[in-house]
Amino acid sequence: MNVAIRYFSKLGHTKDIAMAMAEELGVKAISIVDEPSLAEAYDLLFLGGAPYANIMDSKLSHYAKELDPTKVKKVILFTTSNWSRRTVYALRKTLKEKGIEVEKEYFYAHMLNIKNRIPEAKKFVRKFVSGE
């Protein structure tokens, strides 16, 4: 299974979760700032971000809107903010409108509890890749 992890992080919380997920799966987590579109096709894309000032960052929104549905079979979302559901719901809606399958379950870590959620983030991604 070809897996990618992409994220947007202003404060580093989402990046920390993305890096832990990547470590667990043996892949590289890449910021959407560094790679604004997927360079290759993936079976599974873990996509993370969080709202800032209660609004999804425009970079993350743009990434989702521009994501090529021929380059990803399924997206699984993760987030790290108090207002996470808004970002998850907005991303899910955008991706589904493009015809991209989005997993109903998503991973959430409160921005003040990142370190304690690292083991659960690793378990979360492993479940989707290895079927645990």
Backbone torsions as a table, in degrees:
resi	resn	phi	psi	omega
1	MET	NA	130.2	-179.7
2	ASN	-90.5	115.7	-172.5
3	VAL	-122.3	141.2	176.0
4	ALA	-131.7	151.8	173.8
5	ILE	-126.3	121.6	177.7
6	ARG	-127.5	148.0	-176.1
7	TYR	-153.4	163.3	168.6
8	PHE	-128.4	128.9	-176.2
9	SER	-145.2	119.5	175.9
10	LYS	-86.7	-40.4	-173.0
11	LEU	-101.0	-9.2	177.3
12	GLY	99.9	-10.0	-178.4
13	HIS	-67.7	-48.4	179.3
14	THR	-65.9	-36.7	176.8
15	LYS	-60.6	-42.8	179.9
16	ASP	-60.1	-42.8	177.9
17	ILE	-66.4	-44.7	179.5
18	ALA	-59.4	-42.3	-179.6
19	MET	-65.5	-39.2	177.8
20	ALA	-65.4	-43.0	177.6
21	MET	-61.0	-44.4	-179.1
22	ALA	-63.1	-42.2	178.0
23	GLU	-59.3	-43.5	-179.2
24	GLU	-62.5	-38.1	-175.8
25	LEU	-93.2	-9.0	-178.8
26	GLY	71.2	33.0	176.2
27	VAL	-122.7	176.0	179.7
28	LYS	-101.9	129.9	172.7
29	ALA	-86.7	129.8	-176.0
30	ILE	-125.6	133.9	176.0
31	SER	-69.6	141.7	177.3
32	ILE	-68.2	-15.1	174.7
33	VAL	-71.0	-38.2	-179.9
34	ASP	-80.4	-27.5	178.6
35	GLU	-136.8	88.6	-173.9
36	PRO	-70.1	-7.9	173.4
37	SER	-151.1	153.8	-179.4
38	LEU	-65.5	131.9	-179.6
39	ALA	-80.3	-23.9	179.2
40	GLU	-143.5	176.3	-178.5
41	ALA	-88.1	147.9	-179.1
42	TYR	-134.3	147.1	173.4
43	ASP	-74.1	-36.9	-174.9
44	LEU	-139.8	128.3	178.1
45	LEU	-120.4	118.4	170.3
46	PHE	-88.8	120.7	-176.0
47	LEU	-122.4	123.6	-176.2
48	GLY	-126.3	151.5	176.4
49	GLY	-179.7	177.2	-178.7
50	ALA	-148.6	156.7	175.6
51	PRO	-77.6	154.3	176.0
52	TYR	-126.1	129.3	-174.6
53	ALA	55.6	37.5	175.4
54	ASN	70.3	15.0	-179.9
55	ILE	-132.7	136.8	176.6
56	MET	-63.2	135.0	179.4
57	ASP	-60.5	141.1	-177.1
58	SER	-62.5	-29.7	179.3
59	LYS	-65.6	-41.8	179.0
60	LEU	-69.0	-42.2	177.4
61	SER	-60.7	-45.9	179.5
62	HIS	-62.4	-42.5	179.5
63	TYR	-57.9	-47.8	-179.6
64	ALA	-62.8	-42.8	-178.9
65	LYS	-65.7	-30.5	-177.4
66	GLU	-95.9	-4.3	-178.4
67	LEU	-61.0	125.8	-177.9
68	ASP	-77.7	115.1	-178.2
69	PRO	-62.9	-16.0	177.1
70	THR	-81.2	-8.3	-177.2
71	LYS	-105.0	1.6	178.9
72	VAL	-150.8	130.5	179.9
73	LYS	-84.4	-38.3	-176.5
74	LYS	-150.9	143.0	178.0
75	VAL	-116.2	139.2	172.7
76	ILE	-123.1	127.7	-173.5
77	LEU	-95.4	152.3	171.2
78	PHE	-145.4	153.1	-173.5
79	THR	-154.2	164.6	-172.5
80	THR	-141.6	36.7	-176.4
81	SER	-131.6	160.9	175.3
82	ASN	-58.5	-32.6	-175.6
83	TRP	-102.9	32.0	-172.4
84	SER	-57.7	-40.7	-175.3
85	ARG	-57.5	-37.6	179.8
86	ARG	-60.7	-43.0	179.1
87	THR	-65.9	-45.6	-179.8
88	VAL	-60.1	-48.5	-178.7
89	TYR	-63.5	-41.3	179.9
90	ALA	-66.3	-43.9	178.2
91	LEU	-64.2	-44.6	179.4
92	ARG	-57.5	-45.9	-179.4
93	LYS	-61.9	-47.9	-179.8
94	THR	-59.7	-46.7	-177.5
95	LEU	-68.0	-42.4	179.0
96	LYS	-63.4	-37.7	178.0
97	GLU	-62.4	-25.5	177.6
98	LYS	-85.5	-4.6	-179.1
99	GLY	88.2	15.6	179.7
100	ILE	-94.4	130.1	177.5
101	GLU	-69.8	134.5	178.8
102	VAL	-125.3	126.1	177.6
103	GLU	-61.6	136.5	179.5
104	LYS	-66.3	-41.2	179.6
105	GLU	-75.7	141.1	176.2
106	TYR	-137.4	163.9	-180.0
107	PHE	-103.0	135.0	179.3
108	TYR	-129.0	133.5	172.2
109	ALA	-132.1	124.0	177.5
110	HIS	-63.0	139.2	-174.8
111	MET	-60.6	-18.6	177.9
112	LEU	-95.8	4.3	-177.1
113	ASN	-134.5	30.8	-175.0
114	ILE	-61.3	-51.3	-175.1
115	LYS	-59.5	-38.0	-179.9
116	ASN	-72.9	-19.1	-177.9
117	ARG	-95.5	-5.9	-179.2
118	ILE	-55.0	-48.7	179.5
119	PRO	-59.5	-37.6	179.1
120	GLU	-70.5	-33.8	176.5
121	ALA	-63.1	-41.6	178.8
122	LYS	-65.6	-42.9	178.2
123	LYS	-63.7	-38.9	179.8
124	PHE	-59.1	-50.7	-178.5
125	VAL	-68.4	-37.4	179.9
126	ARG	-60.1	-38.4	-179.9
127	LYS	-57.8	-39.5	-176.6
128	PHE	-81.9	-24.0	-178.1
129	VAL	-93.5	-39.0	-176.4
130	SER	-107.4	-6.3	178.6
131	GLY	79.6	14.5	179.7
132	GLU	-68.4	NA	NA
